[in-house]
């Protein structure tokens, strides 16, 4: 089951934090609870993605995205991701998460998130793209951005982000079934 109580907690915390501009970094803290672990007694890979959701919830509360989405009738949905798992996160371990919007193009918003342990080692890192939805239809992110902050321009993507976008554009869709 989706951790709604955890999501509401992060929303409430974010409301009490200073506002952010659209490209500033949101920092949040998370704990690996017993229900987050897998058979190897570490943070489950699927739950890692859910914790990254929690970081985005706080981020979108602080930069005005939640209000802009509500005002414009938009939704946001993850439309692709590349994740690196590098250090174990074990039960009751605390991690610090950094969440930032990298930029946007004519199709997607791009966000980067990372989790860091108490030794200041990066445990996990994700680059994801989010689609902006108007009803059930995907629309250009600029429509959402115009509500969030008119005249906001995306910074250029770092080379590694652009390389991921370019590589993903060569991937066939739909995929082969053989």
C-alpha positions in Angstrom: 0.0 0.0 0.0 1.2 3.5 -0.8 2.5 5.3 2.3 -0.1 8.1 2.4 0.7 9.0 6.1 4.4 9.4 5.2 3.4 11.6 2.2 1.2 13.8 4.3 4.0 14.1 6.9 6.4 15.3 4.2 3.8 17.7 2.8 3.2 19.2 6.3 7.0 19.5 6.9 7.5 21.2 3.5 4.7 23.8 4.3 6.8 25.0 7.3 10.0 25.3 5.3 11.0 28.4 3.3 9.8 28.6 -0.3 12.1 27.6 -3.1 12.5 28.9 -6.6 11.9 26.3 -9.4 15.5 25.2 -9.8 16.6 25.3 -6.1 17.3 22.0 -4.2 15.0 20.6 -1.6 16.6 18.7 1.2 14.6 16.1 3.2 15.3 13.4 5.7 14.0 9.9 5.6 14.2 6.7 7.8 14.2 3.2 6.5 11.4 1.6 8.5 10.9 -2.2 8.9 8.2 -2.2 6.3 10.6 -0.7 3.8 13.1 -3.6 3.8 13.4 -6.7 1.6 14.5 -10.3 2.2 18.2 -9.0 2.4 17.3 -6.7 5.2 17.9 -3.5 3.2 15.8 -0.9 1.6 13.7 -2.5 -1.1 14.4 -1.2 -4.6 10.7 -0.5 -5.2 10.4 1.3 -1.8 13.5 3.4 -2.8 11.4 4.8 -5.7 8.6 5.5 -3.2 11.0 7.4 -1.0 12.0 9.4 -4.0 8.3 10.2 -4.4 8.3 11.6 -0.9 11.2 13.9 -1.8 9.3 15.2 -4.8 6.2 15.8 -2.8 8.1 18.1 -0.5 9.9 19.8 -3.4 6.6 20.5 -5.3 5.1 21.9 -2.1 8.0 24.4 -1.6 8.4 25.7 -5.2 4.7 26.3 -5.9 4.3 23.4 -8.3 1.4 21.9 -6.3 -0.5 25.2 -6.4 0.3 25.7 -10.1 -0.9 22.2 -10.9 -4.1 22.7 -9.0 -4.7 26.1 -10.6 -4.0 24.9 -14.1 -5.7 21.6 -13.7 -2.5 19.7 -14.4 -1.2 16.4 -13.2 2.4 15.2 -13.2 3.4 11.6 -13.8 6.8 9.8 -13.9 7.4 9.0 -17.6 10.9 7.4 -17.3 13.8 7.0 -14.9 17.3 5.8 -14.6 18.3 4.7 -11.1 21.7 3.8 -9.5 21.8 1.8 -6.3 25.3 2.0 -4.8 25.2 1.7 -1.0 23.0 -0.4 1.2 20.3 1.4 3.3 19.4 -0.8 6.2 16.6 -0.8 8.8 16.4 2.4 10.9 19.1 4.0 8.9 18.5 7.7 8.2 19.2 9.2 4.8 19.3 12.8 3.6 17.7 13.3 0.2 18.4 16.1 -2.3 15.7 16.8 -4.9 16.0 19.3 -7.7 14.5 20.1 -11.1 17.2 20.0 -13.7 15.2 21.6 -16.5 12.5 20.9 -19.1 12.2 20.5 -22.8 9.2 20.4 -25.2 8.0 17.0 -23.7 9.1 16.5 -20.1 10.3 18.0 -16.9 13.6 16.4 -15.6 14.4 15.9 -12.0 17.5 14.6 -10.2 17.4 13.1 -6.7 20.0 11.4 -4.5 20.1 9.8 -1.0 23.1 10.2 1.2 24.0 8.3 4.4 25.5 9.6 7.6 29.0 9.0 6.3 28.2 11.4 3.4 28.2 8.6 0.9 25.7 8.6 -2.0 23.5 5.5 -1.6 21.1 6.0 -4.5 20.7 8.4 -7.4 17.8 8.9 -9.9 17.3 10.9 -13.0 13.7 11.0 -14.0 11.4 12.7 -16.4 7.9 13.7 -15.6 5.0 14.2 -18.0 2.6 17.1 -17.5 -1.0 15.9 -17.9 -4.1 17.9 -18.7 -6.8 15.5 -17.9 -5.6 12.3 -19.4 -3.6 13.9 -22.2 0.1 14.7 -22.1 0.8 18.4 -22.8 4.0 20.5 -23.2 5.6 21.3 -19.9 5.6 25.0 -20.9 1.8 25.2 -20.2 2.5 24.2 -16.6 5.6 26.4 -16.3 3.6 29.4 -17.5 1.2 28.9 -14.6 4.1 28.2 -12.1 6.3 31.2 -13.1 5.7 33.0 -16.4 8.8 33.7 -18.4 10.8 31.0 -16.6 13.4 29.5 -18.9 15.0 26.1 -18.5 18.7 26.1 -17.9 20.8 24.1 -20.4 20.9 20.4 -19.4 24.2 19.0 -18.1 25.9 16.9 -20.7 25.1 13.6 -18.9 21.4 14.5 -18.7 21.3 15.4 -22.4 23.1 12.1 -23.3 20.4 10.2 -21.4 17.6 12.0 -23.2 19.3 11.4 -26.6 19.9 7.7 -25.8 16.3 7.2 -24.6 15.1 8.8 -27.9 16.7 5.9 -29.8 14.9 3.3 -27.8 12.1 1.6 -29.7 8.5 2.0 -28.6 6.6 -0.2 -28.3 9.4 -2.6 -27.3 9.8 -6.0 -29.0 8.1 -9.0 -27.4 10.5 -11.6 -28.7 
